[in-house]
Amino acid sequence: SQIAVDPLDRVAVLHGGSDGWLELRAGDDGALIWSVDEAPTPRTHYPFAVTISEGSVFTASYLEGQSTQVLLRSLSLDSGSETWRTS
């Protein structure tokens, strides 16, 4: 797992692996704010990094294939909804 903390002490936790997920928790008591599946494509992927910046949570995943590819996602820090991704 990878973690990132924002200035309001919210903690983004990226649970890696081919069936990974991302959750945002309150820093003061650990209460779950939101959780999303980190499986944005039908291709096998391996989430490996998370960071928080400017109101977004960003994740990076390796995509399985003949050449190494990286998938980047941006999610709203407030809602967990995806705002963009690379493919």
C-alpha positions as CSV (number, residue, x, y, z in Angstrom):
1,S,0.0,0.0,0.0
2,Q,1.0,3.6,-0.6
3,I,-0.3,6.7,1.3
4,A,-0.5,10.4,0.7
5,V,-1.7,13.1,3.2
6,D,-3.1,16.5,2.3
7,P,-2.9,19.7,4.3
8,L,-6.3,18.9,6.0
9,D,-4.9,15.6,7.2
10,R,-7.0,13.5,4.9
11,V,-5.2,10.3,4.0
12,A,-5.3,8.7,0.5
13,V,-4.5,4.9,0.7
14,L,-3.7,3.1,-2.5
15,H,-4.1,-0.7,-2.1
16,G,-2.0,-2.1,-5.0
17,G,-2.1,-5.3,-7.0
18,S,-4.2,-6.3,-10.0
19,D,-7.4,-5.7,-8.0
20,G,-6.3,-2.6,-6.2
21,W,-8.5,0.2,-4.8
22,L,-8.2,3.7,-3.5
23,E,-9.7,5.1,-0.4
24,L,-9.7,8.5,1.3
25,R,-9.9,8.6,5.1
26,A,-10.1,11.3,7.7
27,G,-6.8,11.8,9.4
28,D,-8.2,12.5,12.9
29,D,-10.3,9.3,13.3
30,G,-9.7,7.2,10.2
31,A,-13.3,7.4,9.1
32,L,-13.8,6.4,5.5
33,I,-14.7,9.4,3.3
34,W,-14.9,7.6,-0.1
35,S,-13.5,4.5,-1.8
36,V,-13.1,3.7,-5.5
37,D,-12.1,0.6,-7.5
38,E,-8.6,1.2,-9.0
39,A,-9.5,-1.0,-12.0
40,P,-10.2,1.7,-14.7
41,T,-9.5,-0.5,-17.7
42,P,-10.2,-4.2,-18.6
43,R,-6.4,-4.6,-19.0
44,T,-4.3,-6.1,-16.1
45,H,-2.7,-3.2,-14.2
46,Y,-0.7,-2.8,-11.0
47,P,-1.3,0.5,-9.0
48,F,2.0,1.7,-7.5
49,A,1.8,5.4,-6.5
50,V,-0.5,8.0,-5.1
51,T,-0.2,11.7,-4.4
52,I,-2.5,14.6,-3.4
53,S,-2.2,18.0,-5.0
54,E,-4.4,21.0,-5.7
55,G,-7.7,19.3,-4.8
56,S,-7.0,16.0,-6.7
57,V,-5.8,12.6,-5.9
58,F,-3.4,11.2,-8.6
59,T,-2.6,7.5,-9.0
60,A,-0.2,5.7,-11.3
61,S,-0.4,2.1,-12.4
62,Y,1.7,-0.2,-14.6
63,L,-0.3,-1.7,-17.5
64,E,0.6,-5.3,-18.5
65,G,1.7,-5.6,-22.1
66,Q,4.6,-6.1,-24.4
67,S,6.1,-2.8,-23.4
68,T,5.9,-1.1,-20.1
69,Q,3.1,1.5,-20.0
70,V,1.9,3.7,-17.2
71,L,-1.7,4.7,-16.6
72,L,-2.3,8.0,-14.8
73,R,-5.6,8.9,-13.2
74,S,-6.9,12.1,-11.5
75,L,-9.8,11.9,-9.1
76,S,-11.6,14.7,-7.2
77,L,-10.4,14.9,-3.7
78,D,-13.9,15.8,-2.5
79,S,-15.9,13.1,-4.3
80,G,-13.5,10.4,-5.6
81,S,-15.0,10.9,-9.1
82,E,-12.5,10.5,-12.0
83,T,-11.6,13.8,-13.7
84,W,-9.2,12.4,-16.3
85,R,-7.0,9.4,-17.2
86,T,-4.4,8.5,-19.7
87,S,-4.7,5.3,-21.8
